[in-house]
Amino acid sequence: MLKQIINYFKESYRLSPIAFYCELSETILVCSASGILTYTVLDPATKLFIPMFFIGSICGVIATFYRKAAFATILTMWFVIANFIALLTLFG
């Protein structure tokens, strides 16, 4: 079982190292931002987690583009737009 998981990640890297590292970055940023939102929900730390969601979403667009995942690219592009609007509202 563990060997299959390791091989899965190796194959993901082999197919596209750029997409692999973008996905890794996206996962770290979005999961961290989600955790921050979860723990600060009563007084949200928006100046911290919204930029993390925005950058993570950009990484997602790059990764899905390189993976040629059309609908996932559209979805992550929507997240970039939504988080960009949030950034403008927050800092603009």
C-alpha positions in Angstrom: 0.0 0.0 0.0 2.7 2.5 1.0 4.7 1.6 -2.1 1.7 2.3 -4.3 1.3 5.8 -2.7 5.0 6.5 -3.2 4.8 5.4 -6.8 1.7 7.6 -7.3 3.7 10.7 -6.2 6.7 9.7 -8.3 4.6 9.3 -11.4 2.9 12.7 -10.7 6.4 14.2 -10.6 7.6 12.4 -13.6 4.7 13.5 -15.7 5.2 17.2 -14.9 7.7 18.5 -12.3 6.3 22.1 -12.7 2.8 20.9 -12.0 4.0 18.7 -9.2 5.7 21.6 -7.3 2.8 24.0 -8.1 0.4 21.4 -6.6 2.6 21.0 -3.6 2.7 24.8 -3.0 -1.1 25.1 -3.6 -1.8 22.3 -1.1 0.4 23.9 1.6 -1.0 27.4 1.1 -4.7 26.5 0.7 -4.7 24.0 3.6 -2.9 26.5 5.8 -5.3 29.3 4.9 -8.2 27.0 5.6 -6.8 26.1 8.9 -6.3 29.8 9.8 -9.9 30.5 8.8 -11.1 27.6 10.9 -9.3 28.7 14.0 -10.1 32.4 13.6 -13.7 32.1 12.4 -15.1 34.4 15.1 -12.6 37.1 14.3 -11.3 36.1 10.8 -7.6 36.8 10.1 -8.5 37.9 6.5 -5.2 39.8 5.9 -3.5 36.5 6.4 -5.6 33.8 4.8 -7.0 35.7 1.7 -3.5 36.3 0.2 -2.7 32.6 0.9 -5.8 31.5 -0.9 -5.0 33.9 -3.8 -1.4 32.6 -4.2 -2.5 29.0 -3.8 -5.2 29.5 -6.4 -2.6 30.9 -8.9 -0.5 27.8 -8.2 -3.6 25.7 -8.9 -4.2 27.4 -12.3 -0.6 26.7 -13.3 -0.7 23.1 -12.2 -4.0 22.3 -13.9 -2.9 24.1 -17.1 0.3 21.9 -17.2 -1.8 18.8 -16.4 -4.3 19.8 -19.2 -7.2 19.5 -16.8 -9.6 21.8 -18.5 -12.5 22.0 -16.0 -10.1 22.1 -13.0 -8.4 25.0 -14.7 -11.7 26.9 -15.1 -12.5 26.2 -11.5 -9.1 27.4 -10.2 -9.3 30.5 -12.4 -12.6 31.3 -10.7 -10.9 31.0 -7.3 -8.2 33.4 -8.5 -10.8 35.9 -9.6 -12.8 35.5 -6.4 -9.8 35.9 -4.2 -8.5 38.8 -6.3 -11.8 40.6 -5.6 -11.5 39.8 -1.9 -7.9 41.2 -2.0 -9.1 44.4 -3.6 -12.0 44.7 -1.1 -9.7 44.1 1.8 -6.6 46.1 0.8 -8.0 48.4 -1.9 
